[in-house]
């Protein structure tokens, strides 16, 4: 009887987390090796911390300067961040905050596409139409309308949403 060998193949975006191994750098500070140092998730975590805590960072005025912070659980632990948000679903995803007035924390962050992020900007005007609130761009996509035309009707011509979305 022939034996068939089977190989278990992990999904391409699955990353095995290794148990952190305490290390010390040249200054005697403790470091932890988790095997994810060069991943996109690690770079994103580093950038989050930088823009929220480094006044010299180019985006600091829009984040740390406005009081946006990184939660204690994530501040010094990439593994906690990774365990809470998981691997990035695709290269088209980046970290997003549900509420832009709150900081980076497990209950406020998720992976989002560029389109999802564009609908969650402070500069968006939310329009209530048929009892639902969405950005003008979202309404235009849903209704198949030209965004620039609808935007002109609402902002320049001062039309109501009911009239502009016709």
N, C-alpha and C positions, 0 to 999 in steps of 0.2 A: 504494500500500500504506500502510495506517495504522500509525503507530508508537504503541505503548502505553508510557506512562511508568509505571515501577514505583517504589514508595517502600518503602524498608526501614524497618520499624517495630521499634524496640528494645522489649524487655519493659519493663513499667512500673517494675520494681524495679531495672533496670540503670542505673547511673550512670557516665558517662564520667569517668575520672580525668584531670585535666589535669596536665601537667608542673608541679611546684611552681615558682613564681616568687618569688625572694627579695625580700622587702620589709623595710622598717624601720619600727618604730612610733615614736612621739614621743620615746621614751627611747633610741633608737638600737639597740634589740634587733632581731634578725632574726626575721621572721615568714615563713610560707610560705602562699601562697594556693593551695588545692587545689580550690576550688569546692564543698566539702562542709560548710562552716561551720555551716549551719543544718539539717543533716540529723539524724534521730534517732540515727544511728550516732555522729555527732560528740558529741552531748549525752551519750550513754551512755559514750563514752570519757572525756569530761571528768569525769563522775560517778565512774567507776572510779578515776581518778587522785585525785580529791578524797577519797573515803572511805578510800583507802589511805595518803594522805600528809599530810592536813590534820587536825591534832589538834582543830581547832575544828569540823570537820564532824560533823553529828549521828550519822552511822553509823560514825565512826572507831573507837569502842571495839569494834565487831563485825568490823572489817576490819583497818585499820592497827594498831590497838591489840592485835590478836591475832597480829600478824606477817604478815598478808596483804599482799603487795607486787605491784607491776606490774613485769613483766620489763623489762630494759633496752631491748629492741627496741621496746616500745610506750610507754615512759615519756615520751619526747619526740617521738614520731612518730605522729600520727594515721594517716598514709598506711600505715605498717607494720601498724598495728592493722586498718585496713580491708582491706588486701591479704590478711591472714591469716584474718580471720573472714568477709569478704565482706559484701554488703548484707544487712540484716535481712530474712528471708523474708516477714514480715508484721508488722503492728502488734501482733499477739498474742505476738510473740517478744521476748525480752530475753536479755542475755548470761548465761551460766551457767558455773560451774566444775565440772568432773567430780569433782574431789577438793576438798572444802571446806577441807582443811588446807593446800592449796597456793595459790599466788598466781595472778594473771592472766597467762597466757602462751599462745602459740599451741597448745601441746599439751594445755592444761588447759581451754580455753574453747570454747564453741559457742553457737549460738542455740537457745534452748529456749522452749517454751510454759510457761504458768503451771502446768499440770498436771505437766509434766516437772520443773519446778523444785520443786514441792511434794514430789515423791518423792526429792529430793536434799537434804533439810534435815538439819542436825546433830541436830535433836530427834526425827527419825523413829526408831522401833524397827524393826529389820529382823528378819523372822521367816523361818526356813527351814522350808519345807513341800514335800514331794515332791521334795526335793533342790534346790530353787531358793530363793534369798534375795530377798525383796521387802519393801516396807513393808506394814503392815497394810492401809492404804487401797488399795494396789495389789492385794493379794490379794482384798479385798472387791469391788473393781470386776471383777476377772477371774472370780470365783466367783458374782457376783450376790448378795452378802450385804449386810446392813445393817451399815455401819461401826460405828455406836455400840453395837449389840448385840455384835458381835464384840470390840470394844475392851473392853467391860465384862467379857465372858467371860474375856479374857486377863489384864487388869490387876486387876480387882476379885475375880473368882472364881478366878483363878490356874489356868485351864484350859490344857492343852497346845494348840498350834495344831491338831493332828489333831482334837481334840474341839471346839474353838471354831469351826472352819471347816465343821462339819457342818450 
